[in-house]
Amino acid sequence: MGDRYRPRAHTIAPNREESAEPVTRAMECMACGEKSPSSEDYVEPQGWVFVHLRAHPAHLDYLEHLTRPYRVTPGPWL
């Protein structure tokens, strides 16, 4: 006989355990692709935007990159 498969429900959610990686943010200039350093708060990446804008006044569009750890938790067997 072969292996049997038994389905199981799972839940995915942000990992809030102390051992989880921190949530980080960075900004990217859409005109030239230059990126800010990653930071655990939003102040440093947003501050980088204004420094970059002073050097490149025509660069007006930016993307925020957010990295958030997630964890899958096994649920009941179906």
Secondary structure as UniProt FT lines:
FT   STRAND          8..14
FT   TURN            18..19
FT   STRAND          24..29
FT   TURN            30..32
FT   HELIX           43..55
FT   TURN            57..58
FT   STRAND          62..67
FT   STRAND          70..77
//
